[in-house]
Amino acid sequence: MVPEEIREQLAQCGISEYGEVALREALERHAETYTLCKLAPWPARRWKCHYRIMMGSGMYDAQTVAEAYALALLALLSESPQSSPAQ
């Protein structure tokens, strides 16, 4: 599940599907490479997240895989305003 606030930001970028697979496919169209990690129990408690996605010099923590993909996608889309989700 992707939080409503992130869904609104994605909608502003032209992304209207918020499922895990759709977000992963959108991310893969824009990102050359990324690493998604499921955190072990103690770091998950410490950092209050279950997944971490690393991409370039950025790290994004999330509760779900879909949220991790969404955060990384938003970071990419906000970096390069000339790229559009249709590319």
Stockholm file with secondary structure:
# STOCKHOLM 1.0

chainA/1-87         MVPEEIREQLAQCGISEYGEVALREALERHAETYTLCKLAPWPARRWKCHYRIMMGSGMYDAQTVAEAYALALLALLSESPQSSPAQ
#=GR chainA/1-87 SS CCCHHHHHHHHHTTCCCCSHHHHHHHHHHHCSCCEEEECCHHHHHHHTCSEEEEETTEEEEESSHHHHHHHHHHHHHHHCTTCCTTC
#=GC SS_cons        CCCHHHHHHHHHTTCCCCSHHHHHHHHHHHCSCCEEEECCHHHHHHHTCSEEEEETTEEEEESSHHHHHHHHHHHHHHHCTTCCTTC
//
